[in-house]
Amino acid sequence: MKRATTSLMFSLVVANAVLFSSPRAVTAQASNPPPLQLESTIALGDVRGRIDHMAADLNRHRLFVAELGNDTVGIIDLEQHKTLKVIPGLKEPQGVGYLQATDTLYVANGGDGSLQLYQGPDYAPNGRIDLGSDADNVRVDQAHQQIIVGYGSGALAIIDAVTRSKVAEIPLRAHPESFQLDAAGRAYVNVPNARSIAVADLPSRKLIATWSIGGTLANFPMALDGQSKRVLVIFRNPAKLGVFDMRDGSVVASAEVCGDADDLFIDAKRERIYVSCGAGAVDVVNAQSYRRIARIPTVAGARTSLFVPEFDRLYLAARATSGNPAAIWIFRPTP
């Protein structure tokens, strides 16, 4: 596969022109250069439909992309800027996770409720765990070699990476969306259909708290700010950032953000927050004041992303359009 087709390079040039010249490119506090610069793109080939979440192999510099609408997972070489392998025959892959200790890729499938395992370095099939229905977000507990998967009408499944089996589950009031793990072994879970945030203790495998989200709806993306002891959540209705005290769930702050967000990350080095939105933008927010620094235009439907601090890059999944193939847009934070 070539590094870039003519149409892709044209898209990159246009995107950079928009980024640097459009009055929409940077709003709120003026910034020169913008806090995110489009560095390059990687074409995903013949990938159609929605693209969901991503994960990374830090040692091999690889990106795993859940190509939900295509029923595939793409494995991208970030150094060579090309697709190394495509895993076909999946059923609406939504969440992906990679455990370095066992060199295993985990893929959660919403269509059949399975968690499928693939063994590196060639990603041959190496097991399947049937969870029941709607297997969704995946989180990897590297320290304890556990995989946590949100699924069904309301549960977190705990998977032992050594035995490759489900060892426990924590019931929830409704289907879990994004959730995050802290260093103490707690899982903070968005449960939008129950209008709440659940807090679970993984060692005891118990639900220990439930926080109400009030009148806001559709809490999907989440990130943890371990330094400030805060839980950051994006709501889609209305489109806003909610900041909660990690200790008791009290509301600390809120701010407006772009619409149809599906991923949220903290850049601790620069004290920034990155919010990727299907409305066609990435919002950059100050992680102390929660004021928007910039709104970087992207394309409609590009709502999933992955910030990898070790690479110092934000990877944005842009689905295929009538004029351009599906691609990963790579943004470099500045300064």
C-alpha positions, 0 to 999 in steps of 0.5 A: 500500500502506498503511503498516500494516494493523490486524493489523500494528499490533496485532503491533507493539503486542504485540511492544513489550509483550513487549519491555518487559515479558516476563521473557524480553526481556532476559537476562544483564546487565540493561539499561534500556532494552533495547539494541535497541528495535522501532521499526516494521515494514514489511509485505511483502505476499503473501510466503510461505515462507522469506526469505533475505538482504538488501542496501541502497542507501544513497543511495536508502534502499532495502532489497532482500529475497530472498524465497526461498520466494516466488521474488521480490525485494522492493524496500522504500522505507525512508523511505515504509515501503512496497514499491516494486517486486517482481521476480518469476519468480526461482528461489529467490533467496538472496543479493542485492548492490548496487553503487552505482558501476553502480547494479546489483542482483545476485540469486543464485538457488539453484534454477537457479544463476544470478546475475541483474542488474537496472539501477537506478533502475527495476531492469530486467533487465540480464544473467544469468550462469549459475554452474552450481548453488546460487548463494548468498551475494553480496558486493560489492567496491565498491573494485574493482567486483567481485561475489563469489558462493558457489555449487555444490559448492564455489567463489567466482565473481569477477564483473567489474561492468564487463564483467558476466561471470565472470572467475575462480573460487576452488575450495573443498572444499564449498559455501560459506555466509557469507563476508566480505571484508577490506580487504586483499582476502582472503575468509574463507569458512564451509565447513560440510560440510568442517568448516572456514573457508577463507581465499582471496586475491582478487587472486591468486585462490588459497586460502591457508589452511584452518582446522579448526573442531574438534568444532563443526558447521554454521558458517553466519553470519560477520562480521569485526572489523577493529579486533580482527583477528578472525573471528566465526562462529556454529555451529548445533550446538551453538549458539555463537559462535566467535572466531578470530584473523584472522592464523592461525585460532587460537581466541580465545573462544567463547560460547553464543548462540540457536539456528538463527542465519543472520546476524551483525553487528558494531555497532562504534559500541557494541562490540556483536554482533547475532545473529539466530536462527530460534529466535525471538530476537536475541542482543546480545553484548558485542564485547569480553568476548563475554558476552551483554547481552540476548536480544530475543524475535522470532518463530520463523523470523526468522533473517535480518537486516541491520545498516546502520551508516549508518542505525543500524538492524537490519532483521529479516525475519519470515516470514508466519504464520497470523496475520500477514503477512511483514514487516521489523522495524526495530530501533533500537539504544540508547543 
